[in-house]
Amino acid sequence: MSMKEAYEQKMQAQLDEWSAEIDKLKAKADSAKTDAQLNYHKQVEELLSIRKAAANKLSQLKNESGDAWEELKAGIDDAWDSLADAFKSAASKMK
């Protein structure tokens, strides 16, 4: 397995983890009292947006070949870290 493939798998695993967390939080939002439900659904939408941005970054990486992906990797790492922080922050507001 190449370094690129390993990196892609790591990022995909994180996306899968986020998707599972979003599903749990959606269920929590659906079962919340009416006054909290709107806020929870807003947070879920924010998480979905963050996950979509991360998926776009992963797609961008998958489309690069050769050495170009390594140049892209640094930018993606920074963006990914920001997305991870935003995801954790939004998810913590719902717990």
C-alpha positions as CSV (number, residue, x, y, z in Angstrom):
1,M,0.0,0.0,0.0
2,S,1.4,3.4,-1.0
3,M,1.6,6.3,1.5
4,K,-1.1,8.0,-0.5
5,E,-3.5,5.1,-0.1
6,A,-2.7,4.8,3.6
7,Y,-3.4,8.5,4.0
8,E,-6.6,8.2,2.1
9,Q,-7.7,5.3,4.3
10,K,-6.9,7.2,7.4
11,M,-9.0,10.2,6.3
12,Q,-11.9,7.9,5.2
13,A,-11.9,6.2,8.6
14,Q,-12.2,9.7,10.2
15,L,-15.1,10.6,7.9
16,D,-16.8,7.3,8.7
17,E,-16.4,8.0,12.4
18,W,-17.8,11.5,12.0
19,S,-20.8,10.0,10.1
20,A,-21.5,7.6,12.9
21,E,-21.3,10.4,15.4
22,I,-23.7,12.6,13.4
23,D,-26.2,9.7,13.2
24,K,-26.1,9.4,17.0
25,L,-26.5,13.2,17.4
26,K,-29.4,13.2,14.9
27,A,-31.2,10.5,17.0
28,K,-30.6,12.6,20.1
29,A,-32.0,15.7,18.3
30,D,-35.0,13.8,17.2
31,S,-35.8,12.7,20.7
32,A,-35.1,16.0,22.4
33,K,-37.7,18.2,23.8
34,T,-39.2,20.7,21.4
35,D,-37.3,23.7,22.6
36,A,-33.9,22.0,22.4
37,Q,-34.8,20.2,19.1
38,L,-34.3,23.2,16.9
39,N,-30.9,24.0,18.4
40,Y,-29.8,20.3,18.1
41,H,-30.9,20.2,14.4
42,K,-29.0,23.4,13.8
43,Q,-25.9,21.8,15.2
44,V,-26.4,18.6,13.2
45,E,-26.6,20.7,10.0
46,E,-23.3,22.4,11.0
47,L,-21.7,19.0,11.5
48,L,-23.0,17.8,8.1
49,S,-21.5,20.9,6.5
50,I,-18.2,20.2,8.1
51,R,-18.3,16.6,7.1
52,K,-19.1,17.6,3.5
53,A,-16.1,20.0,3.4
54,A,-13.9,17.2,4.7
55,A,-15.2,14.7,2.1
56,N,-14.5,17.3,-0.6
57,K,-10.9,17.6,0.7
58,L,-10.6,13.8,0.5
59,S,-12.0,13.7,-3.0
60,Q,-9.6,16.4,-4.0
61,L,-6.7,14.3,-2.7
62,K,-7.9,11.2,-4.4
63,N,-7.9,13.0,-7.7
64,E,-4.2,13.9,-7.4
65,S,-1.6,11.6,-8.7
66,G,2.1,11.2,-8.5
67,D,4.0,13.8,-6.4
68,A,1.2,16.3,-6.7
69,W,-0.7,14.7,-3.8
70,E,2.3,15.3,-1.5
71,E,2.2,19.0,-2.2
72,L,-1.6,19.0,-1.6
73,K,-1.2,17.0,1.6
74,A,0.1,19.9,3.7
75,G,-2.8,22.1,2.8
76,I,-5.2,19.3,3.4
77,D,-3.7,18.5,6.8
78,D,-4.2,22.1,7.9
79,A,-7.8,22.2,6.6
80,W,-8.5,18.7,8.1
81,D,-7.3,19.9,11.5
82,S,-9.5,22.9,11.4
83,L,-12.5,20.7,10.3
84,A,-11.7,18.3,13.1
85,D,-11.7,21.1,15.7
86,A,-14.9,22.6,14.3
87,F,-16.5,19.1,14.4
88,K,-15.5,18.5,18.0
89,S,-16.7,21.9,19.1
90,A,-20.1,21.5,17.4
91,A,-20.5,18.0,18.7
92,S,-19.7,19.0,22.2
93,K,-22.5,21.5,22.2
94,M,-24.9,18.7,21.9
95,K,-23.7,16.4,24.6
